[in-house]
Amino acid sequence: MEKRGSVTQVEIFGQTYNVRAEGDSSYIHDLARFVDSRMKEVAERTATVDTTKIAILAALNISDDLHQREKSRKDSPSDATARAERLIQKLDAALGS
């Protein structure tokens, strides 16, 4: 089985990693900078110096952000969906349905 994608070297929390991924390497660098910044935020707020614990706490924080955004998106329909529903109601009212 052949591995696809190019290797991009990134630095996260003082460690260098070679990441194999398809697509734009600048996107991989952006992701790495984001993870690095979240790990640094966690490290500043906690007393631990254990890199693994910091990584897990950062992953939990990132996961929480993702789940909160998903929940928010599901709880409130997007502008386009809400607008489409209003237009359908207006059409139904205009057509006497």
ABEGO torsion letter per residue (X at the ends): XBBBEBBBBBBBGGBBBBBBBBEBAAAAAAAAAAAAAAAAAAAAABABABAAAAAAAAAAAAAAAAAAAAAAAAABBBAAAAAAAAAAAAAAAAAGX
